[in-house]
């Protein structure tokens, strides 16, 4: 996954995720809303066949956008690990 930063300010960040689609962007923006200090977390795909998603992230002054993004990614990583652990416990039939 390639991440291209388009705008990087003190409380606002806009970046593009090359090669991704609604699936990952939905998960990421929903997790961003769980991070304290988030004011805006949304994405836009101008055209699904020829455009990459752009994620808009805005925070209050308590946290910088890169830190909020890192917190959301770490939380997703933990949720994925928990899911894998629980899935492996399901007995095969």
N, C-alpha and C positions, 0 to 999 in steps of 0.2 A: 504494500500500500504506500502510495506516495502522497505526501502532504505538502501543499504549496501555500505558504502564508501570503495573503493578499494585503491584509491590513493588520498592524500590530501596534495598538496604543495601550495606554495605562489600564483602561477598563473595557476596551473593545478589541475583539480579534475576529477577523474573517479569514477563513482558509478553505482551500479546495482539496477534496479527496479524490485523487485520480483513480479511476477504475471502480469506484464504489457505486452503490445504488441505494434505493430507499431502505433496504433491509438493515444495513449497518447504520445509516444515518438516523433512522428512527430510534434504534437502540441507544445510540450515543446521545442524541438530544434528550431522550427521556431520562437517561442517567445524569446528564448535566443538570437537569431540573432538581435532582436530589442533592446537589452540592450547595451548601450554604453560601449565600452571596450572589447567586446567579439572578440577573434581571431579565436577560433574554438568552434563549437557546433555541435556535431554529435552523432550518436548512432549506435550500431551494435548488431545484434542478430545472434549468431553463428548458431543456429538451432532453428527454430520456435516451435518445439514440446518439446524440452528438455532444452532450454537455456533461461535465462532471459536477457533482454536488458541491455547493458552497455552504459552509456552516458559519452562522453568525452567532457570536458568543459575546455577551456583555455582562459585566459584573458591577456590583457596587464597589465602593472604595476599599472594602475589607479584604479583597483578594484579586490578584491579577488573573487575567484570562488563562494564561498558560498553566498556572497552578490549578485552576478549576478544572481544566481539561485533563491534566495529569491525575487529579483526584477521581474524576469520572472514569478514566481508563483503568485505574487501579481497582476501582469498585467493580467494574465489568469483569476484569480478570478474576477477581475473587469469586464472583457469581458463577463464572464459567467453570472454575475449578470445583466449586461446590456441586454444581450440576453433574460434572463428570464423575465425581466421587459417588454421588447418589445413584447415578445411572449404572455404574459398575456393580452396585450392590443388588440390582435387580436380577433374580435368578433366571438363567436361560431356560427356555422350554423346549 
